Amino acid sequence: FRLTRTDEVIPSLGFTNHLSVFEPRMELLEKMGLNPDKIAQRYSTLIKSGAFMKEYRNLLYEQFHNVVIPNQYFYNEMGKIMAGIIEEELVYYIGTPLEDFFEQRYYSSLIEDIQLMLAETKSIRIEPNDLEWNNIALNEEPVIYDGWVRLGYFSRLYESRTRRGDFYDNNDFKIKIGCVVFGDLKESDYSFDIYNNAYRFGDENNYNPYANENQIKTIVTTNLMPLGDMNLSYYQRRYLGLKSSMLHQLGITVTYDESGIIGVNKEGEIVLRYTNWCKRIPDIESISYFVPYVDGAQLEMREAEFIKLCEIIGEPCKMKHTSL
């Protein structure tokens, strides 16, 4: 038996799905039985309230382009709302044998992947010249062998010129991606395999021969989303990795050290490396320090290991560049 609050209006399915895409914790809580519509309704009501606008507008609102600048205020408020709804649910289990079980189960979904955050931070580098936004041509080309082989990359440009009335609803961006692909990739224009929201750093090291990996003949995995809202999570969604089956066959383990995220072979040699970047783009039309700017990442493999990878797959490869 549950009491239902009649003062909570259920938001549109589109808005709930919107939040679930950008906020990994919502999907996890929904799988545990909590109502995602309730989370979406309270979040929507809060960020559109006069009190929130008054307190945070000058901090969050970049007036020249009418966009929200990078911040964590939305993320913090979402976390408070989730914790409040969890507390409401746990009331029904107080004093029962299930109290500790559900408390641990619910709150575990709110714990961030701190290891991935630290590893990504250590992986920050300067953007490669050939991956600057205007230097990326959307085409197909032979794979470049130069000691190291670029397996994949993305470049994400935040350059909103659209003026909207609601400052919290302006997170437009464009994405260019490139990936080494094998054989014909007609079945998809998107050449990365996407992790689900339950992914934690290093999961790809746990090879499961019975897992149903995406059969599209691409090798790069990512937590990047075609759409995104950087203000809803500490997750930067910049990670690029290698398929678990490929790591297993090449004997590579993904880890990180002071230089960032790497993959090491059984001899302890670094054979895989990941880097990411974020920078503002000089723009004479803009008086803003925040817009436009670009972030991105790349994954590289040592040439000797890449040759072994090609032998394993046994099909011709190419680098494909596209946009989303």
C-alpha positions in Angstrom: 0.0 0.0 0.0 1.4 3.4 -1.0 0.1 6.9 -0.5 0.1 8.9 -3.7 0.8 12.7 -3.7 -1.9 14.2 -5.8 -0.1 17.6 -5.9 2.7 16.1 -8.1 1.9 16.5 -11.8 3.6 13.9 -13.9 5.8 15.5 -16.5 5.8 14.6 -20.2 7.4 11.3 -21.2 9.9 13.2 -23.3 11.3 15.2 -20.4 11.7 12.1 -18.3 13.5 10.3 -21.1 15.6 13.5 -21.6 16.8 13.4 -18.0 17.3 9.6 -18.1 19.7 9.9 -21.1 21.8 12.6 -19.5 21.7 11.5 -15.8 23.0 7.9 -15.3 21.6 7.7 -11.8 18.0 8.1 -13.0 18.2 5.0 -15.1 19.7 3.0 -12.2 17.0 4.1 -9.7 14.3 3.3 -12.2 15.6 -0.2 -12.5 15.4 -0.5 -8.8 11.7 0.4 -8.8 11.7 4.1 -8.1 9.4 6.4 -10.2 11.5 8.4 -12.7 8.6 10.7 -13.4 8.5 11.9 -9.8 12.2 12.8 -10.0 11.7 14.6 -13.3 8.7 16.5 -12.0 10.5 17.8 -8.9 13.6 18.7 -10.8 11.6 20.6 -13.5 9.6 22.5 -10.9 12.8 23.5 -9.0 14.9 24.8 -11.9 12.0 26.7 -13.3 11.1 28.3 -10.0 11.5 32.0 -9.4 13.6 31.4 -6.3 16.1 29.2 -8.2 16.3 31.7 -11.1 16.9 34.6 -8.7 19.6 32.9 -6.7 21.6 31.3 -9.5 20.8 33.3 -12.7 23.9 35.5 -12.6 26.1 32.6 -11.8 24.8 30.2 -14.5 23.6 32.5 -17.3 26.0 33.7 -20.0 24.0 36.6 -21.4 25.8 37.2 -24.7 24.7 33.8 -26.1 21.9 33.0 -23.7 23.5 29.8 -22.7 24.2 28.0 -19.4 27.9 28.0 -18.6 29.5 24.8 -17.2 28.5 24.4 -13.6 27.4 21.8 -11.1 24.4 23.5 -9.5 21.9 21.5 -11.5 23.7 18.3 -10.7 23.7 19.1 -7.0 20.0 19.9 -7.0 19.2 16.7 -8.8 21.2 14.7 -6.2 19.2 16.3 -3.4 15.9 15.4 -5.1 17.0 11.8 -5.6 18.1 11.5 -2.0 14.8 12.9 -0.8 12.8 10.4 -2.9 15.0 7.5 -1.6 14.3 8.6 2.0 10.6 8.6 1.3 10.8 5.1 -0.1 12.9 3.8 2.8 10.3 4.9 5.3 8.3 1.8 4.3 11.2 -0.5 5.3 12.2 1.0 8.7 12.3 -1.7 11.3 12.1 -4.5 8.8 14.7 -7.1 7.9 14.9 -5.4 4.5 15.8 -1.9 5.7 19.6 -2.3 5.4 19.3 -4.1 2.1 17.2 -1.4 0.4 19.2 1.5 1.9 22.5 0.1 0.5 20.8 -0.8 -2.8 19.3 2.7 -3.4 22.3 4.8 -2.2 24.8 2.7 -4.1 23.2 4.1 -7.3 24.1 7.6 -6.3 27.8 6.9 -5.8 29.9 8.3 -8.6 32.6 6.5 -10.5 35.4 8.4 -8.7 38.1 6.2 -10.3 37.0 7.2 -13.8 36.9 10.9 -12.8 40.5 10.8 -11.5 41.7 8.8 -14.4 40.1 11.2 -17.0 41.6 14.2 -15.1 45.1 12.7 -15.3 44.6 12.1 -19.0 44.1 15.8 -19.9 46.4 16.9 -22.7 46.6 19.6 -25.4 44.3 19.1 -28.3 46.2 17.6 -31.3 46.5 20.0 -34.2 44.9 17.7 -36.7 41.8 17.3 -34.4 41.1 21.0 -34.2 37.4 21.5 -35.2 38.1 23.2 -38.5 40.8 20.7 -39.5 38.6 17.6 -39.3 37.3 16.5 -42.8 34.2 14.2 -42.8 35.4 11.4 -45.1 37.0 8.0 -45.1 40.7 7.5 -45.4 43.4 4.9 -44.9 44.6 4.3 -41.3 47.8 6.2 -40.5 50.6 4.1 -39.1 53.2 6.2 -37.2 54.4 4.2 -34.3 51.0 4.7 -32.7 47.6 4.3 -34.4 44.6 6.4 -33.6 41.7 4.0 -33.0 39.1 6.7 -32.4 38.4 10.3 -31.4 35.6 12.8 -30.9 35.4 16.5 -31.0 32.4 18.3 -29.4 31.8 22.0 -30.1 29.6 24.1 -27.9 28.7 27.1 -30.0 25.1 28.1 -29.4 24.0 31.3 -31.2 20.3 30.6 -30.5 18.5 33.0 -28.1 15.9 31.2 -26.0 13.7 32.4 -23.2 14.7 29.5 -20.8 18.4 29.7 -20.0 18.3 26.1 -18.5 17.2 24.7 -21.9 20.1 25.8 -24.1 22.8 23.2 -24.3 23.2 22.9 -28.1 26.4 21.4 -29.5 27.8 19.6 -32.5 30.0 16.4 -32.6 32.5 15.0 -35.0 33.8 11.5 -34.5 36.3 9.3 -36.2 36.9 5.6 -35.7 38.9 2.7 -37.2 36.3 0.4 -38.7 36.6 -3.0 -40.3 34.7 -4.3 -43.3 31.4 -2.6 -44.3 29.7 -0.4 -41.7 26.5 0.3 -43.6 24.3 -0.9 -40.7 25.2 2.2 -38.6 26.5 5.7 -39.2 27.6 5.8 -35.6 30.9 3.9 -35.3 31.3 3.6 -31.5 29.8 1.0 -29.1 28.1 2.9 -26.3 28.4 1.8 -22.7 25.2 1.7 -20.6 24.8 3.9 -17.5 25.9 1.1 -15.2 29.4 1.1 -16.6 32.3 1.6 -14.1 35.9 2.2 -15.0 37.7 -1.1 -15.7 34.6 -3.2 -16.4 36.0 -3.9 -19.9 38.8 -5.9 -18.2 36.3 -8.5 -17.0 35.8 -10.4 -20.3 32.6 -12.4 -20.5 32.6 -14.9 -23.4 28.8 -15.1 -23.2 28.2 -11.4 -23.3 26.4 -10.2 -26.4 28.8 -7.6 -27.7 27.7 -5.3 -30.5 28.5 -7.2 -33.8 29.1 -4.0 -35.7 32.7 -4.3 -36.8 34.1 -1.4 -34.8 36.5 -1.7 -31.9 36.1 1.5 -29.9 33.7 1.8 -26.9 32.5 5.0 -25.3 30.2 6.7 -22.7 29.8 9.6 -25.1 26.2 10.4 -26.0 24.9 11.8 -29.3 23.0 14.2 -27.0 24.1 15.5 -23.7 23.7 17.9 -20.8 27.0 18.5 -19.1 25.3 20.2 -16.1 23.4 17.1 -15.0 26.4 14.9 -14.0 30.0 14.9 -13.0 30.5 12.3 -15.7 32.2 14.2 -18.5 31.2 11.5 -21.0 34.6 11.8 -22.7 35.8 8.2 -22.2 36.9 6.0 -25.1 38.0 2.4 -24.6 38.5 -0.9 -26.4 36.1 -3.7 -26.7 36.4 -6.3 -23.9 36.8 -9.1 -26.4 39.7 -7.3 -28.1 41.4 -6.6 -24.8 41.1 -10.3 -23.9 42.5 -11.5 -27.2 45.5 -9.1 -27.1 46.2 -9.7 -23.4 45.7 -6.0 -22.5 44.5 -4.6 -19.2 43.1 -1.1 -18.9 44.3 0.9 -15.9 45.7 4.3 -15.1 48.8 5.9 -13.6 50.1 9.4 -13.2 50.1 9.9 -17.0 46.5 9.0 -17.3 44.4 6.1 -18.7 46.6 3.4 -20.3 46.4 -0.2 -21.4 49.3 -2.5 -20.6 50.2 -5.9 -22.0 51.3 -9.0 -20.1 54.9 -7.7 -20.1 53.8 -4.4 -18.4 54.4 -2.3 -21.6 52.1 0.5 -22.4 50.3 -0.4 -25.6 47.1 1.7 -25.3 46.7 5.3 -24.3 43.8 7.7 -23.8 43.8 11.5 -23.7 41.2 14.2 -23.5 41.0 18.0 -23.7 38.8 21.0 -23.3 39.6 24.6 -24.6 37.9 27.8 -25.4 37.9 28.8 -29.1 38.9 32.5 -29.8 36.0 34.2 -31.4 36.0 37.9 -32.3 32.2 37.9 -32.4 32.0 36.8 -28.8 32.7 38.8 -25.6 32.2 35.6 -23.6 35.0 33.7 -21.9 32.8 30.5 -22.0 31.4 30.3 -25.5 32.4 28.9 -27.9 34.5 26.1 -26.6 35.3 22.5 -27.6 36.2 19.3 -25.8 37.3 16.0 -27.1 39.2 12.8 -26.6 41.2 10.2 -28.5 42.3 6.5 -28.1 45.6 5.3 -29.5 47.2 1.8 -29.8 50.8 0.9 -30.3 51.4 0.0 -34.0 52.6 -3.6 -33.2 49.5 -4.4 -31.2 47.3 -2.8 -33.9 48.8 -5.1 -36.6 48.0 -8.1 -34.3 44.4 -6.7 -34.0 44.1 -6.6 -37.7 45.2 -10.2 -38.0 42.6 -11.3 -35.5 39.8 -9.5 -37.2 40.9 -10.5 -40.7 39.2 -7.7 -42.6 40.4 -4.5 -44.2 40.3 -1.4 -42.1 39.8 2.3 -42.6 39.4 5.5 -40.6 35.9 6.9 -40.9 35.0 10.5 -40.0 31.4 11.5 -39.5 29.3 14.0 -37.6 26.2 13.7 -35.3 
